[in-house]
Amino acid sequence: MVHGLPDVRMALAVGRPLTLLSAPGAAQYMGCLWWRELLGAAGFDGPALLDCGDAPGRALEALRLGLRGLVLAAPPAAFAVVAQLAGLQGAVLLERAPPALDLAQPGAKRRLAAWLGG
C-alpha cells in the first residue's frame, strides 16, 4: 500500500513483480487524477488498484480516466453497475482490497523485500 511517490519508488526498487494499492478510500480524498499521475510519474504501468471506498462516482471517474484497477465497497446495485462498465473496459474491480503491506507503517521498509518474495 503506497501513499505517494516515495513509497512507489521504494516498492519498485526491490525489483520484484508487485501490485500497487492506494490507501483506503484514497480516491475520495486524493482523487483519481492524483493516482493516475502518481503512476505516470513513477513510470509504472503494472497492476495498480485505486481504493474508491464506498464512492461509486469516484470509481466511474477512475474508469473515465483510464484506470484499470479499482476497489469499491459500494452497495450491491451500485457495485454491479460499476462492475459492468469496468468489464467493458477490461478493468479489474474488487469488492475489498487484497492483503497489503502498508508502507506508512513503522518497519515496512525493512519487511518489503520479504513481503514481495525477494
C-alpha positions as a LaTeX table, in Angstrom:
\begin{tabular}{lrrr}
\hline
Residue & $x$ (\AA) & $y$ (\AA) & $z$ (\AA) \\
\hline
Met1 & 0.00 & 0.00 & 0.00 \\
Val2 & 1.52 & 3.27 & $-1.14$ \\
His3 & 0.78 & 6.82 & $-0.08$ \\
Gly4 & 2.89 & 8.83 & $-2.50$ \\
Leu5 & 5.79 & 8.80 & $-4.94$ \\
Pro6 & 8.47 & 7.94 & $-2.34$ \\
Asp7 & 6.51 & 4.80 & $-1.41$ \\
Val8 & 6.08 & 3.79 & $-5.04$ \\
Arg9 & 9.78 & 4.26 & $-5.73$ \\
Met10 & 10.69 & 2.26 & $-2.62$ \\
Ala11 & 8.43 & $-0.61$ & $-3.71$ \\
Leu12 & 9.73 & $-0.61$ & $-7.27$ \\
Ala13 & 13.36 & $-0.53$ & $-6.11$ \\
Val14 & 13.02 & $-4.09$ & $-4.80$ \\
Gly15 & 12.79 & $-5.22$ & $-8.41$ \\
Arg16 & 10.06 & $-7.82$ & $-7.85$ \\
Pro17 & 6.66 & $-8.14$ & $-9.52$ \\
Leu18 & 4.05 & $-6.29$ & $-7.50$ \\
Thr19 & 0.63 & $-4.71$ & $-7.46$ \\
Leu20 & 0.42 & $-1.19$ & $-6.11$ \\
Leu21 & $-2.54$ & $-0.39$ & $-3.85$ \\
Ser22 & $-3.62$ & 3.06 & $-2.74$ \\
Ala23 & $-4.59$ & 3.83 & 0.83 \\
Pro24 & $-8.18$ & 3.01 & 1.81 \\
Gly25 & $-10.57$ & 5.50 & 0.20 \\
Ala26 & $-7.74$ & 7.43 & $-1.47$ \\
Ala27 & $-9.92$ & 8.25 & $-4.47$ \\
Gln28 & $-12.19$ & 10.21 & $-2.14$ \\
Tyr29 & $-9.55$ & 12.45 & $-0.59$ \\
Met30 & $-6.65$ & 12.40 & $-3.07$ \\
Gly31 & $-8.63$ & 11.97 & $-6.27$ \\
Cys32 & $-8.47$ & 9.68 & $-9.25$ \\
Leu33 & $-6.27$ & 12.03 & $-11.28$ \\
Trp34 & $-3.73$ & 12.01 & $-8.43$ \\
Trp35 & $-3.45$ & 8.21 & $-8.72$ \\
Arg36 & $-3.06$ & 8.29 & $-12.49$ \\
Glu37 & $-0.40$ & 10.99 & $-12.27$ \\
Leu38 & 1.39 & 9.19 & $-9.44$ \\
Leu39 & 1.67 & 6.02 & $-11.52$ \\
Gly40 & 2.82 & 8.06 & $-14.52$ \\
Ala41 & 5.46 & 9.93 & $-12.51$ \\
Ala42 & 6.85 & 6.60 & $-11.35$ \\
Gly43 & 6.77 & 5.17 & $-14.87$ \\
Phe44 & 4.68 & 2.29 & $-13.54$ \\
Asp45 & 2.36 & 0.52 & $-15.95$ \\
Gly46 & 1.84 & $-2.69$ & $-13.99$ \\
Pro47 & $-1.15$ & $-3.70$ & $-11.91$ \\
Ala48 & $-2.37$ & $-0.94$ & $-9.61$ \\
Leu49 & $-5.54$ & $-0.65$ & $-7.53$ \\
Leu50 & $-7.12$ & 2.66 & $-6.56$ \\
Asp51 & $-9.33$ & 2.30 & $-3.49$ \\
Cys52 & $-12.54$ & 4.25 & $-4.08$ \\
Gly53 & $-14.02$ & 3.49 & $-0.67$ \\
Asp54 & $-17.80$ & 3.46 & $-0.89$ \\
Ala55 & $-17.97$ & 6.06 & $-3.67$ \\
Pro56 & $-19.21$ & 4.60 & $-6.99$ \\
Gly57 & $-18.97$ & 8.05 & $-8.56$ \\
Arg58 & $-15.24$ & 8.10 & $-7.92$ \\
Ala59 & $-14.95$ & 4.62 & $-9.43$ \\
Leu60 & $-16.73$ & 5.83 & $-12.56$ \\
Glu61 & $-14.40$ & 8.84 & $-12.70$ \\
Ala62 & $-11.41$ & 6.49 & $-12.43$ \\
Leu63 & $-12.71$ & 4.41 & $-15.32$ \\
Arg64 & $-13.16$ & 7.55 & $-17.44$ \\
Leu65 & $-9.53$ & 8.42 & $-16.71$ \\
Gly66 & $-8.46$ & 5.02 & $-17.99$ \\
Leu67 & $-7.51$ & 3.45 & $-14.67$ \\
Arg68 & $-7.60$ & $-0.34$ & $-14.85$ \\
Gly69 & $-7.74$ & $-1.45$ & $-11.23$ \\
Leu70 & $-10.25$ & $-0.36$ & $-8.60$ \\
Val71 & $-11.50$ & $-1.33$ & $-5.17$ \\
Leu72 & $-15.09$ & $-0.35$ & $-4.40$ \\
Ala73 & $-17.06$ & $-1.15$ & $-1.24$ \\
Ala74 & $-20.43$ & 0.02 & $-2.56$ \\
Pro75 & $-23.92$ & $-1.45$ & $-2.12$ \\
Pro76 & $-24.60$ & $-4.38$ & $-4.48$ \\
Ala77 & $-26.68$ & $-2.42$ & $-7.02$ \\
Ala78 & $-24.08$ & 0.33 & $-7.41$ \\
Phe79 & $-21.24$ & $-2.19$ & $-7.47$ \\
Ala80 & $-22.99$ & $-4.11$ & $-10.26$ \\
Val81 & $-23.27$ & $-1.01$ & $-12.45$ \\
Val82 & $-19.61$ & $-0.11$ & $-11.97$ \\
Ala83 & $-18.60$ & $-3.76$ & $-12.49$ \\
Gln84 & $-20.41$ & $-3.88$ & $-15.82$ \\
Leu85 & $-18.65$ & $-0.74$ & $-17.05$ \\
Ala86 & $-15.31$ & $-1.94$ & $-15.71$ \\
Gly87 & $-15.76$ & $-5.21$ & $-17.57$ \\
Leu88 & $-16.45$ & $-3.39$ & $-20.81$ \\
Gln89 & $-13.17$ & $-1.51$ & $-20.38$ \\
Gly90 & $-11.13$ & $-4.53$ & $-19.32$ \\
Ala91 & $-10.64$ & $-3.10$ & $-15.84$ \\
Val92 & $-10.42$ & $-5.07$ & $-12.61$ \\
Leu93 & $-12.94$ & $-4.19$ & $-9.89$ \\
Leu94 & $-12.64$ & $-5.71$ & $-6.42$ \\
Glu95 & $-15.11$ & $-5.51$ & $-3.53$ \\
Arg96 & $-12.30$ & $-5.32$ & $-1.00$ \\
Ala97 & $-8.61$ & $-4.60$ & $-1.08$ \\
Pro98 & $-6.25$ & $-7.57$ & $-1.13$ \\
Pro99 & $-3.81$ & $-8.08$ & 1.75 \\
Ala100 & $-1.07$ & $-5.46$ & 1.51 \\
Leu101 & 1.98 & $-4.19$ & 3.30 \\
Asp102 & 1.24 & $-0.59$ & 4.27 \\
Leu103 & 4.44 & 1.32 & 3.57 \\
Ala104 & 3.40 & 4.01 & 6.07 \\
Gln105 & 3.71 & 1.54 & 8.95 \\
Pro106 & 6.88 & 1.50 & 11.06 \\
Gly107 & 9.31 & $-1.14$ & 9.85 \\
Ala108 & 7.58 & $-1.62$ & 6.49 \\
Lys109 & 10.69 & $-0.74$ & 4.51 \\
Arg110 & 12.60 & $-3.49$ & 6.31 \\
Arg111 & 9.85 & $-6.05$ & 5.58 \\
Leu112 & 9.21 & $-5.01$ & 1.97 \\
Ala113 & 11.56 & $-7.43$ & 0.19 \\
Ala114 & 10.25 & $-10.40$ & 2.19 \\
Trp115 & 6.65 & $-9.31$ & 1.53 \\
Leu116 & 7.34 & $-9.27$ & $-2.21$ \\
Gly117 & 9.05 & $-12.65$ & $-2.04$ \\
Gly118 & 12.57 & $-11.32$ & $-2.51$ \\
\hline
\end{tabular}
